[in-house]
Amino acid sequence: MTVTETARQFVRTKLNDEYVKMDIGEGGGSTDISMNSLFASITSAASQPLLSATRSVSTDNQIEFKTTVSGSTYAGYTIREVGILNAGGTGMLTRIPIDPIGPLENTKTYEIVVIMEVE
């Protein structure tokens, strides 16, 4: 089966418009596809809102989600998972286990970039 370029553009645009938040967490391991949140959300543990994601769509089927994490807000935590969520934080597009970053340092800022390809 082949998906048309028009359909790919529709999916890219829909994902770019709908999924505008990111979350960071300390959980790891495999993903349960029925989950709509991270295993161990750092933003929730620190009583902080979800992180805003800067998004950009390329013409070669890619969507880039980017956010900045302040070490002073999350000092001492270790990031082991990243999630991309809708505006309300109730629908998770993806959860990505990552190599640990941290413990986060008070004086540093961390940039997290997720590139998704729509095929």
C-alpha positions in Angstrom: 0.0 0.0 0.0 1.2 3.5 -0.8 0.1 6.6 1.0 -0.2 9.7 -1.2 1.8 12.9 -0.6 -1.5 14.7 0.0 -2.3 12.2 2.8 1.2 12.6 4.3 0.8 16.3 4.3 -2.6 16.0 6.0 -1.1 13.8 8.7 1.9 16.1 9.2 -0.3 19.1 9.5 -2.7 17.4 11.9 0.1 16.2 14.2 1.7 19.6 14.1 -1.5 21.4 15.0 -2.8 18.9 17.6 0.3 17.9 19.6 1.7 21.1 21.2 3.0 19.9 24.6 5.9 17.8 25.8 6.5 16.1 29.1 9.7 14.7 30.7 9.9 11.8 33.0 12.1 9.5 35.1 10.4 6.2 34.0 12.0 3.8 31.6 11.4 0.5 30.0 8.8 -0.5 27.4 5.7 1.5 26.5 2.1 0.4 27.3 0.1 1.6 24.2 -3.0 2.3 26.4 -1.2 5.0 28.4 -1.9 8.7 27.9 0.8 9.9 30.2 4.4 9.2 31.1 5.3 6.5 33.7 6.9 9.0 36.1 6.3 12.6 35.0 8.9 15.0 36.3 6.6 18.0 35.5 3.8 16.5 37.6 6.2 15.6 40.5 7.5 19.2 40.5 4.0 20.6 40.3 4.8 22.3 37.0 2.7 22.6 33.8 3.5 20.5 30.7 6.3 22.0 28.6 5.3 23.9 25.4 6.7 22.4 22.2 8.0 24.4 19.3 7.0 22.5 16.2 8.1 22.8 12.6 7.1 20.7 9.6 9.6 20.0 6.8 8.7 19.1 3.2 10.5 15.8 3.5 7.9 14.2 5.8 9.4 15.3 9.1 8.0 17.1 12.2 10.3 18.5 14.7 9.2 18.9 18.3 11.5 21.0 20.5 11.4 22.2 24.1 13.7 23.7 26.7 14.1 22.4 30.2 15.3 24.7 33.0 17.7 22.9 35.3 16.8 25.3 38.1 13.1 24.1 37.9 14.0 20.4 37.8 17.3 20.3 39.6 18.3 16.8 40.7 15.9 14.9 38.4 17.1 12.6 35.7 15.2 12.5 32.4 14.7 9.0 31.1 11.5 9.4 29.0 9.9 12.1 26.8 6.3 12.4 25.8 4.5 14.4 23.1 1.0 15.3 24.1 -2.1 17.3 23.0 -2.8 20.8 24.3 -4.9 19.4 27.2 -2.3 16.8 28.2 -4.9 14.1 27.9 -3.7 12.4 24.7 -0.2 11.2 24.2 1.1 10.8 20.7 4.3 9.0 21.7 6.5 8.1 24.6 10.2 7.8 24.0 12.5 6.1 26.4 15.9 7.9 26.2 19.4 7.5 27.5 19.4 9.2 30.9 20.1 13.0 31.1 21.0 14.1 34.6 20.8 14.6 37.3 19.8 18.0 36.0 21.9 20.9 37.2 20.5 24.1 38.7 22.6 26.4 36.4 22.0 24.6 33.1 19.3 24.7 30.4 18.6 21.5 28.4 17.1 21.4 24.9 15.1 18.3 23.9 14.4 17.7 20.2 12.2 14.9 18.8 12.1 14.4 15.1 9.2 12.3 13.8 8.9 11.1 10.2 5.6 10.5 8.5 5.8 7.7 6.0 
